[in-house]
Amino acid sequence: MMGGGFGMGLWWIIGIIVLIAAIWPVSRGFNRNNNGDQTPEKSPVDILKGRYARGEIDKREFDERKQDLI
């Protein structure tokens, strides 16, 4: 007899488990980086409010543009 049997199959299972344990955290890290970089999309009114807050437009222009958007 060669002496393989159950012991040989056990090493295959252990090898697959180790491979999965090594790949899984890496793939989760890539998924977190891809999702973490995305910022929620701002609405046009939010962008307009930001421009008004920074002083890029005055109150009159803010009100006019807001009415156009709504």
VMD Tcl script that draws the C-alpha trace (Angstrom):
set ca {
  {0.00 0.00 0.00}
  {1.05 3.57 -0.68}
  {-0.16 4.97 2.65}
  {-2.30 7.77 1.11}
  {-5.91 7.11 1.92}
  {-7.75 9.47 4.26}
  {-4.64 11.40 5.26}
  {-4.02 12.53 1.68}
  {-7.60 13.79 1.33}
  {-7.29 15.64 4.62}
  {-4.27 17.59 3.34}
  {-6.23 18.65 0.26}
  {-9.03 19.99 2.45}
  {-6.56 21.81 4.73}
  {-4.83 23.30 1.67}
  {-8.10 24.62 0.27}
  {-9.06 26.11 3.64}
  {-5.69 27.86 3.92}
  {-6.03 29.20 0.38}
  {-9.50 30.59 1.08}
  {-8.31 32.07 4.38}
  {-5.52 33.88 2.51}
  {-7.64 35.20 -0.37}
  {-10.79 36.21 1.52}
  {-9.36 39.15 3.57}
  {-7.62 40.54 0.49}
  {-10.84 40.50 -1.54}
  {-12.76 42.15 1.30}
  {-10.12 44.88 1.45}
  {-10.54 45.62 -2.24}
  {-14.31 45.79 -1.88}
  {-14.04 48.22 1.03}
  {-11.70 50.49 -0.92}
  {-14.01 50.57 -3.92}
  {-17.09 51.35 -1.85}
  {-15.32 53.76 0.49}
  {-14.22 56.08 -2.30}
  {-17.72 56.75 -3.49}
  {-19.38 59.78 -1.99}
  {-23.14 60.11 -2.07}
  {-24.29 62.10 -5.07}
  {-25.45 65.61 -4.20}
  {-28.69 66.98 -5.51}
  {-28.64 70.15 -7.63}
  {-30.20 72.07 -4.73}
  {-27.42 70.89 -2.40}
  {-24.80 72.08 -4.89}
  {-26.60 75.41 -5.16}
  {-26.68 75.76 -1.37}
  {-22.95 75.09 -1.27}
  {-22.25 77.77 -3.85}
  {-24.36 80.24 -1.87}
  {-22.60 79.32 1.37}
  {-19.20 79.88 -0.23}
  {-20.30 83.29 -1.52}
  {-20.08 82.35 -5.20}
  {-23.64 83.58 -5.80}
  {-25.79 86.15 -4.04}
  {-29.26 85.72 -2.48}
  {-31.13 86.87 -5.59}
  {-29.31 84.47 -7.88}
  {-29.74 81.65 -5.35}
  {-33.52 82.21 -5.20}
  {-33.82 82.42 -9.00}
  {-31.87 79.25 -9.61}
  {-33.66 77.42 -6.83}
  {-37.01 78.27 -8.40}
  {-35.74 76.94 -11.76}
  {-34.76 73.65 -10.12}
  {-37.95 73.13 -8.15}
}
mol new
graphics top color blue
foreach p $ca { graphics top sphere $p radius 0.5 }
foreach p [lrange $ca 0 end-1] q [lrange $ca 1 end] { graphics top cylinder $p $q radius 0.2 }
display resetview
